[in-house]
Amino acid sequence: MSHLVIVGASKGIGANVQAPLAMAGHHISVLDRDEDPGYFALPVDALLLCQRYRGPDEWPGEIAVSLTRSKQLFDWATEYMTEGGAIVVMASVAGVSVEEEQPVSYHAAKAGLIEMVKYYAVTLGPKQIRVNAIIPGLTIKPEARGFYDANPELEALYTDITPLGRIGTVEDIANLVDFLISEKSSYLTGQTITLDGGIGLRSHWAVARRVTPALRDLQVTQRAMAK
């Protein structure tokens, strides 16, 4: 059994992955984003960073919570984390592309987190501490189930454009976290893994045609045009 500390577990993914990870055999401790991780009894075998800024001062608040706080936790791990441990960072698609409903501070912070994962994977490597990130695709959390039940056409659309034919669940994320903090991934570090059912593999133009019935079966490849 590993001791896993989850930072930012009051809402969203951090809150919802606790139960499946506990069922997988991990001892879970929850750390408030402002608490000192030394509050918990050592050893700590794994950290899951899910903290998210929610507040009015977007830029300073987002940088403080997403980047400065994460740096503090990485530095703490350098001193106190069990050799052979693992850190998993919950990143975002906004770190690699533009989500127009999110502010620029969110994009900058998430992109910065992805770079921090690479940096600390190298600097913590000699201590055999692995650092990886997850970019979750669309994930239906239990608290959002009612919204999708009330808007079945939206869920049907997302299901249709996803190659694996379904929307992600918190169990999918928990399963990946479980793998990344286990010995099964002992040679994997510095990676950002996209967990989206394959939707990111489709080009934007292909997705646009797929969601437009009149264009869905239109052949626009160079080969088709040559004919």
C-alpha positions in Angstrom: 0.0 0.0 0.0 1.4 3.4 -0.9 0.7 6.7 0.8 -0.7 9.1 -1.7 -1.2 12.7 -0.9 -3.8 14.5 -3.1 -3.5 18.3 -3.3 -6.6 20.1 -4.3 -9.2 17.5 -3.5 -12.1 19.6 -2.4 -13.8 19.6 -5.9 -13.6 18.2 -9.4 -11.1 15.5 -10.3 -9.2 15.6 -7.1 -12.3 14.9 -5.1 -13.7 12.2 -7.4 -10.6 10.1 -7.8 -10.2 9.4 -4.1 -12.6 6.5 -3.9 -11.3 4.5 -6.8 -7.7 5.1 -5.8 -8.5 4.0 -2.3 -10.2 0.9 -3.7 -7.0 0.2 -5.7 -5.1 -0.1 -2.4 -3.7 3.4 -1.8 -3.8 5.1 1.6 -5.1 8.6 0.7 -4.3 11.8 2.5 -5.8 15.1 1.4 -3.7 18.3 1.6 -5.3 21.7 1.3 -3.5 23.8 -1.3 -2.1 26.1 1.4 -1.1 23.4 3.9 2.5 22.2 4.5 2.9 18.6 3.3 5.0 18.0 6.4 1.7 17.9 8.3 1.4 14.3 7.2 3.4 11.4 8.7 6.2 10.3 6.5 6.8 8.5 4.3 4.9 10.0 1.4 5.2 7.7 -1.6 3.2 9.7 -4.2 1.8 13.2 -4.8 -1.2 14.0 -7.0 -1.4 17.7 -7.8 -4.9 18.8 -8.7 -5.1 22.3 -7.2 -7.0 24.8 -9.2 -7.3 28.6 -8.7 -10.9 29.9 -8.4 -11.0 33.6 -7.7 -11.2 37.2 -9.1 -7.6 38.2 -9.5 -6.9 35.9 -12.4 -3.2 36.3 -13.2 -1.6 36.6 -9.7 -4.0 34.1 -8.3 -3.5 31.5 -11.0 0.3 31.8 -11.0 0.4 31.6 -7.2 -1.8 28.4 -7.1 -0.8 26.6 -10.2 2.9 27.4 -10.5 4.3 28.8 -7.2 2.4 26.3 -5.1 3.5 23.4 -7.3 7.1 24.5 -7.1 6.9 24.5 -3.3 5.5 20.9 -3.4 8.2 19.8 -5.9 10.9 21.3 -3.7 9.4 19.6 -0.7 9.5 16.3 -2.5 13.2 16.8 -3.2 13.9 16.8 0.5 11.3 14.4 2.0 9.7 12.2 -0.5 10.4 8.5 -0.5 13.0 7.4 -3.0 11.3 5.7 -5.8 8.2 7.8 -5.4 6.0 9.4 -8.0 4.4 12.8 -8.7 1.4 13.2 -11.0 0.3 16.6 -12.2 -3.2 17.2 -13.5 -2.6 19.4 -16.5 -5.1 20.7 -19.1 -5.7 20.8 -22.8 -5.4 24.6 -22.3 -1.7 24.0 -21.7 -1.2 22.9 -25.4 -4.1 24.6 -27.2 -6.5 27.5 -26.7 -9.8 27.1 -24.7 -11.4 30.4 -25.4 -13.7 30.2 -22.3 -10.6 30.2 -20.1 -8.4 33.3 -19.4 -4.9 33.7 -20.6 -3.6 33.2 -17.0 -5.0 29.6 -17.0 -3.4 28.8 -20.3 0.0 30.2 -19.2 -0.1 28.4 -15.9 -1.0 25.0 -17.4 1.6 25.4 -20.1 4.1 26.2 -17.3 3.1 23.1 -15.3 3.9 20.9 -18.3 7.4 22.4 -18.5 7.8 22.0 -14.8 7.0 18.3 -15.1 9.9 18.0 -17.6 12.3 20.0 -15.4 11.6 18.1 -12.2 11.6 14.7 -14.0 15.3 15.5 -14.7 16.2 17.0 -11.4 14.4 14.4 -9.3 15.5 11.5 -11.4 18.7 10.8 -9.4 16.4 10.2 -6.4 14.3 7.8 -8.5 11.3 10.1 -8.2 9.2 10.0 -11.4 7.2 13.0 -12.5 4.4 12.8 -15.1 1.3 14.8 -16.2 -2.1 13.9 -17.4 -4.2 16.0 -19.8 -7.7 14.8 -19.3 -10.2 15.1 -22.2 -13.8 15.7 -21.6 -14.6 13.9 -18.4 -18.1 13.5 -16.9 -17.8 14.0 -13.1 -20.7 12.7 -10.9 -21.8 16.2 -10.1 -22.2 16.9 -13.8 -24.2 13.8 -14.6 -27.5 15.7 -14.3 -26.4 18.3 -16.8 -25.7 15.7 -19.5 -28.9 13.8 -18.7 -30.7 17.1 -19.3 -28.8 17.7 -22.6 -28.5 14.2 -24.2 -27.8 15.8 -27.6 -24.6 17.2 -26.3 -23.4 13.9 -24.9 -24.3 12.2 -28.1 -22.2 14.7 -30.1 -19.2 14.3 -27.8 -19.6 10.5 -28.0 -19.8 10.6 -31.8 -16.6 12.6 -32.3 -14.6 10.5 -29.9 -12.9 7.5 -31.6 -13.5 5.2 -28.6 -17.2 6.2 -28.7 -17.7 7.4 -25.1 -16.9 10.3 -22.8 -14.2 9.8 -20.1 -14.9 9.1 -16.5 -13.1 9.8 -13.2 -12.4 6.1 -13.0 -10.4 6.4 -16.3 -8.3 9.1 -14.7 -7.9 7.2 -11.4 -6.7 4.1 -13.4 -4.0 6.1 -15.1 -2.9 7.7 -11.8 -2.8 4.3 -10.3 -0.5 3.2 -13.1 1.7 6.2 -13.0 2.4 5.9 -9.2 3.0 2.2 -9.4 6.1 0.1 -10.1 4.6 -0.8 -13.5 5.6 2.7 -14.7 9.0 2.7 -13.1 10.8 3.7 -16.3 8.3 6.4 -17.3 9.0 10.0 -16.4 8.7 13.5 -17.8 5.7 12.6 -19.9 2.4 14.4 -20.5 -0.2 11.8 -21.3 -3.4 12.9 -23.0 -6.4 10.8 -21.9 -9.2 11.8 -24.3 -10.4 8.6 -26.0 -8.6 9.6 -29.2 -10.5 12.8 -30.0 -7.2 14.8 -30.1 -6.1 12.6 -33.0 -8.8 13.9 -35.3 -7.9 17.1 -37.3 -10.1 20.1 -36.6 -11.4 20.0 -40.2 -12.4 16.3 -39.8 -14.3 17.1 -36.6 -16.0 20.1 -38.3 -17.2 17.9 -41.1 -18.3 15.2 -38.7 -20.5 17.5 -36.7 -22.1 19.0 -39.9 -24.5 16.4 -41.3 -24.4 17.9 -44.9 -20.6 17.6 -45.0 -20.1 14.4 -43.0 -19.4 12.1 -45.9 -17.8 14.7 -48.2 -14.5 13.5 -49.5 -12.0 16.4 -49.5 -8.6 14.6 -49.6 -6.1 15.3 -52.3 -6.8 11.8 -53.8 -10.5 12.5 -54.0 -9.9 15.9 -55.5 -7.6 14.4 -58.1 -10.5 12.3 -59.3 
